[in-house]
Amino acid sequence: MHIAIAGNIGSGKSTLTALLAKHFQWKPHFEDVDTNPYLMSFYEDMQRWSFNLQIYFLNSRFRQIIEIRQSGENVVQDRTIYEDAYIFAPNLHDMGLMDTRDFQNYQSLFELMISFIQPPDLLIYLRATVPTLVRQIQKRGRPYEESIRLDYLKGLNERYEDWISQYKAGKLLIIDVDHTDFASNAEDLASVIEKINASLHGLF
């Protein structure tokens, strides 16, 4: 079974991935952040490094999905390949941070890749407002995230909502992060787990 967690920067994807992996005994697949050779450069100069970063993520995510399906294990994945193509790359293009030639090249590669893969069995979307995202980004204190602009997070949030409103590839569960503290509140985590069980087993 393949469960994927989607959400904006700072929404709690990695935290929930780790918690669910522990509870359900699923294998976690985390986003390649610490070893990503482009991430710090990207936040210092988005226009110069946007295409390189997005291609790196696209390749990394595609490899993850192939490994997940080949393993036959129950896996929970931190962020999806769809977010790269439907949210991050178009947002960079619209902000003038990725030129049209690179964007079209990226989109062509993505369309080829998804013809070889299946969507997750359950997509969990972590919905959070910009103030919540900023608070959680500041709390984890990654140096390269200090320069993230509010308009960048706002643009991403708008694209997430558009994407989720049209998502029809499989089962979908939306978690309101503004009012759900699964990281620190055991009752909130139990509520999320109950909703996941219901979604997976068709109880509602």
N, C-alpha and C positions, 0 to 999 in steps of 0.2 A: 504494500500500500504506500502511496506517495502523497504526503500531506505537505502543502507549501504555505508559507506565511508571507504575506505581502503587506507593504506599508511604507510610508515616507521615512526619511532619515530621522532617527530618534523616536520612532513609534513603539519600539520595544520588541522588534522581530527576533533579535539574537537571544534576548532574555526569555521570551516565550518558547523559542526553539529548544533552549536548554531545559526549561521546566517540563515541557511536554515529553522530551526525550527521556528524561528521568522517570516521569510518572508512567508512561506507556511502555517503557523499554524500547523506544524507537531509536534508530540510528540518526544522529543529527548531521546535517550538512550545512555548515556555516558559510556565510558570504566571505569571499577572499578579500579581507580588508587589511590585515596586518602585513601580509606578504605582497600586496598589490604594488608594483613598482611605479604606477602612474598617479596614485591617489593624492599624495602630497603635492606633486607638481601641478595636478589639475586644480586644486584649490588655490594655488599661488597664481596660476595663469590659465583660466578656464578655456579661453579661446585657443590657445596653443595646444592644449593637451586633451580637449574634449573627445575628439575622434579616437585617439589612442586608448583613452580610458574606456570608452564604450565598446570598442572592439575587444579589449582585454576581458571585460565583464561578459560580453556575449559568448566568447570562446569558453571562459571558465564555467558559465552557467550551462552551456550546451554539453560540455564534458560531464558535468555533474548529473544532468538528466540521463544521459546514456549510461553512466555508472549505476544510477539508482535503479533503472529498469533492468539492467543486466544482473544486478545483485540479488533480486528477488526478495529483498529485505523490506521491512516496514521503516520508512524514512520520513523525517520531518526536515524540510528545506527552508533555510533562511533566504528569502527573496526569490523571485521567479524570473525566468528569461523574458516574460511578457512585459515586465516593468521596465526593463532596459529599452525595449523597442517602442512601447506605447506611451511611455512617460518621460524617461530621462533624455533619450536622444531627441525626440520632437521638441522637448522643452528647451534644450540647448540650441537647436536649430532656430526656433522662434525667437530666442533671446539674442540671436546673432553670434552665438558662441560656437556654432558648427556650420560650416558653409554648405550650400545646397549639394554640391558635388559629393562631399563626404557623406552627407546625410542619405542621399539616394543610394550610394554604395553600401552603406550600413543597412538600410532597409532591404535591399536586394539580398544581402547575405542572411539577414534574419528570416526572410520569407523562405529561403532555401532550407535553413536549419529546422524551422518548425514543421516542415513537411516530413521530417524524419522522427518526430517525437510525439508523445501523447501528453495531454494536459494532466495536472495533478488530480487525484481522486477527490481531494477536498482542498479548496483554497480558503485560507483564513485571512481576512483583510482587517488590519488594525487601523481604525479610523481615529485620527487625532487632529485637533486644531493647532495652529501655528504656535500659540503660547505654550501648549503642552510639549510640542516638539522641541522648542527652544529650551525649556526647562530641563528636559531629559538629555538633550545634547550637552548642555552646560554641566549637568550632573556627572556625566561620564568623562568629561574633560579631555577629549582627544585634541591635541594641539592643532592638527590640520583642519579641524572643523570650526575653529574659532572665527574663521573669515567667511563662513556661510552667510549669505545675505537673506534677509527676511523675504524679499520679493521672489527669491529663488525657491524657498520653501513653500511660499504661497502658490506659486505657479505649479509646482509639483503636486500640491494638494488638490488643486482644481483638476489636473489631469487624472489623478487617482480616482476622483469621484466620477469623472466621465467614463473612465475605463470600467470601473466596478458596476456602474449603472447599466452597462451593456454586456457584462460578462455572462456568457452562456455556455462556456466550454465544459463545465462540470458543477459539482456542488460548491456552494459558497456560504461562508459564515462570516458575519461582520461583528467585530468587537469594538465597542466604544471605549477607547483608551482614556478619554477625559474623565470618565466615571468608573473605570475599572483598573484597580491597582494590583494586577496579578503578580507583580514582582515582590510586593511586601505584605499583601493581604491574603491570607490562606483561604478565606471565604470567597474572595473574588476569583482566585485561581480555581477553586473547586467549581464555581459557577461556569467558568470557561471550559473546564474539562467536561462538565455535564452537557454543555451545548455541543461540544465536539462529538461526544458519544452519540447524542441524539442525531446530529447531522450525518454521521457515518452509518448509523444503523437505522435510519429512516423513521425515527420516532415522531418527527414532525416535519 
